[in-house]
Amino acid sequence: MYNITKNEVNHIPAVIINTDKFKTITIQLHFRSRLERARVTKRNLLSRMMVKRTMRHQSEAELLNHLAHYYGAHLTTNVGRKGQDHIVTFSMEFVNDKFIREDLDIPHEMCRVLKDMLRAPFNYDEETRGFFEREKRLYKNRLKSMKDNRAQSSFQAMVDTMFADEDYKYLSHGVLEDVDDITLQDLKEEHAEMMAGDDLVIMTAGSVEESTMLDNLSLIHEREQAKEVDHEPYAYRAVTEVKRASDTQKIEQAKLNMGFRAKLGSPESHMAFNVLNQMFGGTASSYLFRNIREKESLAYQISSQTDMRNGYMFVMGGVDAENVEKAEAGILEELDRFRKGDFEDAFMDEIKGMMRVNRKEVMDKPKGLIALEYNQLLKKPDTPSWEAQLERVDRELIIEISNRIQLDTVYVLTRRDEDADAGV
């Protein structure tokens, strides 16, 4: 279905996923560094600015017009976290010129655009200030809108409580309170550090001639020596006592958020943690959905999610204010089912089958295929394959992992007493 080759261009790892499945070519640049408060907000703002103007195209409109000329090429950026790391990804998607009649070397030009994009911040000066202030304002508004979302803000409050003295509390999208203090010089310095110090990988997916593609990729960036950043999860912290916090707002529906920690070791234990989450609250057929929401009517919506690398699980629910304690007790009872082995093997096998189907669907898209292969690069060389890990997950391992999960934090956002009296 596809062939993967791992190369190096200008001391930078370059991975080519050669496949005839897509009529487009996708190039992604992954910049990875430790997630630290001092850097995360600057990196977000910087990356948002970088995809809107370059050295040759001094406005967003000019850049978009240039990309449109090449059959609607698309330049985007996003951020994420894996383990202890913050990752900034730049994506360039464009039509494979095998499918057009016009004599255009699109891959070569798109790599030139990426090179231009990476170089542009070195030349930020006072003429850039208007652009900088506008992007700063837009970025602040985006972070504010996230805070205005009750579900998101209550989840963030739970994370702040659970990881009060840990860097994990700083989410990948940045910190609103830090935006105002960022200067243009800060961004230039952050950019210089990013270009020189980050772990950088270039990933490509599409039907390409490898040697020609490598020549094009060599245009993007160069380094005098290879740079690698170790990739590790956060160290496990045992739970000594359950932390509880709450707040009130003018809302109708209370938000219940619960954070759990699990001590994981082998790749199979991480996979079992993922399978367990899908059975517990990660799908519409999960125990939380079926029992807490449908059967007991204790929640309007409820779900769980994991950070599999770090061994964290989070439960988020919207409940009536008077049902908060019942819902919390019910959630813990559902987890106890797994600890006691009170689940059907057929359901576990159904979830594993669903995970296989979902993985195949991800592989049907260029960005999904790249994401899977990038994850492979971050794993230790002797790590078993994804399928081998999933195959080893059985009843005993699910029971073992569920007994390692400890409740760490409960955070509740509910309505004020005066609002309840007023019928809000």
C-alpha positions in Angstrom: 0.0 0.0 0.0 2.9 2.4 0.7 6.6 2.3 1.1 8.6 4.3 3.7 12.2 5.5 3.3 14.1 7.3 6.0 16.8 9.7 4.8 18.6 12.8 6.0 18.9 16.1 4.2 21.2 18.8 5.6 21.5 16.9 8.9 17.7 16.8 9.2 15.7 13.5 9.2 13.5 13.3 6.2 10.8 10.5 5.9 9.1 9.8 2.6 5.9 7.8 2.6 5.5 6.8 -1.1 1.9 5.9 -2.0 -0.4 6.1 -5.0 -3.4 6.4 -2.7 -3.5 10.3 -2.8 -3.6 12.7 -5.7 -1.9 15.3 -3.5 1.5 15.6 -1.8 1.7 16.7 1.8 4.9 18.0 3.4 5.0 18.5 7.2 7.7 20.0 9.4 7.6 18.9 13.0 9.4 21.1 15.5 9.6 19.5 18.9 10.9 20.9 22.2 10.1 20.6 25.9 6.8 22.1 26.9 7.6 25.1 29.1 5.5 28.1 30.1 8.3 30.4 29.2 8.1 29.3 25.5 4.7 27.7 24.8 2.8 31.0 24.2 5.5 32.6 22.2 5.7 29.5 19.9 2.0 29.6 19.3 1.9 33.2 18.3 5.1 32.9 16.2 3.8 29.9 14.3 0.5 31.7 13.6 2.4 34.6 12.1 4.7 32.5 10.1 2.0 31.0 7.9 0.5 34.4 7.0 3.4 36.2 5.4 6.9 35.3 4.2 10.0 37.0 2.8 8.7 37.1 -0.7 5.0 37.6 0.1 4.6 40.5 2.5 0.9 40.1 3.2 -1.5 37.2 3.9 -3.5 38.1 0.7 -0.3 38.0 -1.4 0.7 34.6 0.0 -2.8 33.1 -0.5 -2.8 34.4 -4.1 0.5 32.7 -4.8 -0.6 29.4 -3.3 -3.9 29.6 -5.3 -1.9 30.0 -8.5 -0.4 26.5 -7.7 -3.9 24.9 -7.8 -4.9 25.8 -4.3 -1.9 24.8 -2.3 -2.7 25.0 1.4 -0.3 26.2 4.2 -1.4 25.6 7.8 0.1 25.2 11.3 -1.1 23.5 14.5 0.3 22.6 17.9 0.1 19.6 20.1 1.8 17.8 22.9 3.3 14.3 23.2 4.9 13.2 26.5 6.8 16.1 27.9 7.1 17.8 24.5 5.4 20.6 22.7 5.2 20.1 18.9 4.7 22.8 16.3 3.7 21.4 12.9 3.7 23.3 9.6 1.7 21.5 6.8 1.9 22.2 3.1 -0.7 20.3 0.9 -0.7 20.6 -2.9 -1.8 18.8 -5.9 0.6 16.3 -7.4 1.7 17.8 -10.7 1.4 14.3 -12.3 -2.3 15.1 -12.6 -2.1 18.5 -14.3 -1.2 19.5 -17.9 0.5 22.8 -17.1 4.3 22.8 -16.9 4.7 23.6 -13.2 7.2 22.1 -10.8 4.9 22.4 -7.8 6.9 20.4 -5.3 10.0 22.6 -6.0 8.0 25.8 -5.5 6.2 24.7 -2.4 9.5 23.8 -0.8 10.8 27.3 -1.7 7.7 28.7 0.1 8.5 26.6 3.2 12.1 27.8 3.1 10.8 31.4 2.8 8.4 30.9 5.7 11.1 29.5 8.0 13.4 32.4 7.2 11.0 35.3 7.5 11.0 35.9 11.3 14.7 36.6 11.2 13.8 39.8 9.4 11.0 41.0 11.7 11.5 44.7 12.4 9.4 47.8 13.2 7.6 47.5 9.9 6.3 44.2 11.2 4.8 45.7 14.3 1.3 46.3 12.9 1.1 42.7 11.7 2.5 41.5 15.1 -0.1 43.5 17.1 -3.0 42.3 15.0 -2.0 38.7 15.3 -1.5 39.2 19.0 -5.0 40.5 19.3 -6.5 37.6 17.3 -4.6 35.1 19.3 -5.8 36.6 22.6 -9.4 36.5 21.3 -9.0 32.9 20.5 -7.7 32.0 23.9 -10.5 34.1 25.5 -13.1 32.2 23.5 -11.8 29.0 24.8 -12.1 30.3 28.4 -15.7 31.4 27.6 -16.5 27.8 26.8 -17.7 26.4 30.1 -16.7 22.8 29.4 -13.2 23.8 28.2 -12.6 26.3 31.1 -13.8 23.8 33.7 -11.5 21.1 32.3 -8.6 23.6 32.3 -9.4 24.4 36.0 -9.3 20.7 36.8 -5.9 20.4 35.1 -4.6 23.5 37.0 -5.6 21.8 40.2 -4.3 18.4 39.4 -1.0 19.6 38.1 -0.5 22.7 40.3 3.3 22.4 40.4 3.8 20.5 37.1 4.4 21.8 33.6 1.6 19.6 32.3 -0.9 22.2 33.4 0.2 24.4 30.5 -1.8 23.2 27.6 -0.3 23.2 24.1 -2.3 26.3 22.9 -0.6 28.7 25.3 -1.4 30.9 28.3 -3.7 33.9 27.9 -2.1 35.8 30.7 1.3 35.7 29.0 0.3 37.2 25.7 0.4 40.9 26.5 4.0 40.7 27.7 5.4 39.2 24.5 7.5 41.5 22.4 8.6 41.3 18.8 12.1 40.7 20.0 10.9 37.8 22.1 9.5 36.2 18.9 12.7 36.7 17.0 14.7 35.0 19.8 12.2 32.2 20.1 12.3 31.7 16.4 16.1 31.5 16.4 16.0 28.9 19.2 13.4 26.9 17.3 15.4 26.9 14.1 18.6 25.8 15.8 17.6 23.9 18.9 14.4 22.0 18.2 14.2 18.4 17.1 13.1 18.8 13.5 11.7 16.1 11.2 10.5 16.6 7.6 7.7 14.2 6.6 6.3 13.7 3.1 3.4 11.6 1.9 2.4 11.1 -1.8 3.4 9.6 -5.1 6.9 11.0 -5.7 10.2 10.2 -7.3 12.4 9.9 -4.2 15.7 11.4 -5.4 13.9 14.5 -6.9 11.8 14.9 -3.8 14.9 14.8 -1.6 16.5 17.5 -3.7 13.4 19.6 -3.2 13.3 19.0 0.6 16.9 20.0 0.9 15.8 23.5 0.0 13.7 23.9 3.1 16.2 24.2 5.9 19.8 23.2 6.8 21.8 22.6 9.9 25.5 22.2 10.6 24.9 19.2 12.7 22.0 16.8 13.6 19.9 17.8 16.6 17.9 15.4 18.7 15.7 15.9 21.7 15.0 12.9 24.0 11.3 12.0 24.1 10.0 10.9 27.4 6.7 10.9 29.3 6.3 12.7 32.6 7.4 10.7 35.6 4.7 9.0 37.5 3.5 10.6 40.7 1.6 8.5 43.2 -1.7 9.9 44.6 -1.5 10.6 48.3 -4.9 12.3 48.6 -7.7 13.3 46.3 -7.7 17.0 45.6 -11.1 18.7 45.4 -11.9 22.2 44.0 -15.0 23.9 42.8 -16.3 27.2 41.4 -19.6 28.8 40.6 -20.9 30.6 37.5 -24.2 31.6 36.0 -24.9 28.3 34.3 -27.7 25.8 34.1 -25.7 22.6 34.0 -22.9 21.7 36.4 -19.6 20.5 34.9 -18.0 17.5 36.7 -14.3 16.9 35.8 -12.3 14.0 37.3 -8.6 13.4 36.8 -6.9 10.0 37.3 -3.2 8.8 37.3 -2.0 5.4 36.3 1.5 3.9 36.6 2.3 2.4 33.2 5.4 0.6 32.0 5.5 -1.7 29.0 4.0 -0.6 25.6 1.3 -3.3 26.2 0.3 -1.5 29.4 -0.1 1.8 27.5 -2.2 0.0 24.8 -4.3 -1.7 27.5 -4.9 1.8 29.1 -6.2 3.0 25.7 -8.5 0.0 25.3 -9.8 0.4 28.8 -10.6 4.0 28.2 -12.6 3.1 25.1 -14.6 0.6 27.1 -14.9 2.9 30.1 -16.0 6.2 28.6 -14.3 6.8 25.2 -17.1 5.7 22.9 -20.9 5.8 22.6 -21.1 2.1 23.6 -18.9 2.7 26.7 -20.0 1.9 30.3 -20.2 5.5 31.3 -22.4 6.4 28.3 -24.7 3.4 28.7 -25.0 3.4 32.5 -24.4 6.9 33.8 -26.1 8.7 31.0 -28.6 6.3 29.5 -29.6 4.0 32.3 -29.2 6.1 35.4 -29.8 9.6 33.7 -27.1 11.1 35.9 -25.5 13.1 33.1 -26.5 15.0 30.0 -23.2 14.1 28.4 -20.3 12.2 29.7 -17.0 10.8 28.3 -13.5 9.9 29.2 -10.2 10.5 27.4 -6.6 9.5 28.1 -3.1 10.9 27.6 -1.8 7.4 26.9 1.9 8.4 26.9 1.8 10.0 30.4 -0.7 7.7 32.0 -3.5 10.3 32.7 -7.2 9.7 32.3 -9.9 12.5 32.4 -13.7 12.1 32.8 -15.8 15.1 31.8 -19.6 15.3 32.4 -22.5 17.7 32.3 -24.9 17.0 35.1 -27.6 18.6 37.2 -26.2 20.4 40.2 -28.1 18.1 42.6 -26.7 15.0 41.0 -23.0 15.8 41.1 -22.2 13.5 44.1 -24.3 10.7 42.6 -22.6 11.1 39.3 -19.1 11.0 40.8 -20.0 7.9 42.9 -21.5 6.3 39.8 -18.4 7.0 37.7 -16.2 5.3 40.3 -18.5 2.3 40.5 -18.2 1.8 36.8 -14.4 1.9 37.1 -14.7 -0.7 39.9 -16.4 -3.0 37.4 -13.2 -3.3 35.4 -11.1 -3.7 38.6 -13.3 -6.7 39.5 -13.4 -8.1 35.9 -17.1 -7.4 35.6 -17.1 -6.9 31.8 -17.6 -9.1 28.8 -14.7 -10.4 26.7 -17.0 -9.9 23.6 -17.2 -6.1 24.4 -13.4 -5.9 24.8 -13.0 -7.7 21.4 -15.5 -5.3 19.9 -13.6 -2.3 21.1 -10.3 -3.7 19.8 -12.0 -4.3 16.4 -13.3 -0.7 16.4 -9.8 0.6 17.1 -8.4 -1.3 14.1 -11.1 0.1 11.8 -10.4 3.7 13.1 -6.7 3.2 12.5 -7.4 2.2 8.9 -9.6 5.3 8.4 -6.8 7.5 9.8 -4.4 5.9 7.2 -6.7 6.9 4.4 -5.7 10.5 4.8 -2.3 12.0 4.2 -2.0 13.8 7.5 -3.3 10.8 9.4 -0.7 8.5 7.7 2.1 11.0 8.5 0.9 11.3 12.1 1.1 7.5 12.6 4.6 7.4 11.1 5.8 10.3 13.2 4.6 8.6 16.3 6.7 5.6 15.3 9.8 7.8 15.1 9.3 8.8 18.7 9.1 5.3 20.0 12.1 3.2 21.2 13.5 1.0 18.4 12.5 -2.3 20.1 8.9 -1.2 20.6 6.4 -3.9 19.3 4.1 -2.9 16.4 0.8 -1.3 17.1 -1.0 -4.5 16.1 1.2 -6.7 18.3 0.5 -4.5 21.3 -3.2 -4.5 20.7 -3.2 -8.3 20.2 -1.6 -8.8 23.7 -4.3 -6.9 25.4 -6.6 -9.4 27.2 -8.9 -9.6 30.2 -6.1 -10.0 32.7 -4.2 -7.0 31.5 -7.4 -4.8 31.5 -8.0 -5.8 35.1 -4.4 -5.1 36.0 -4.3 -1.7 34.5 -7.7 -0.7 35.9 -6.3 -1.5 39.4 -3.4 0.9 38.7 -5.7 3.8 38.1 -6.1 6.2 41.0 -8.4 9.2 41.4 -6.3 12.3 41.8 -8.6 15.3 41.4 -12.3 16.3 41.3 -13.3 19.7 40.0 -16.9 20.9 39.8 -18.2 24.0 38.2 -21.8 24.7 39.3 -24.4 27.4 39.5 -24.6 30.0 42.2 -27.2 29.6 44.9 -28.9 32.8 43.9 -29.1 31.6 40.3 -30.7 28.4 41.4 -33.3 30.3 43.5 -34.1 32.4 40.4 -34.6 29.3 38.3 -31.5 29.7 36.1 
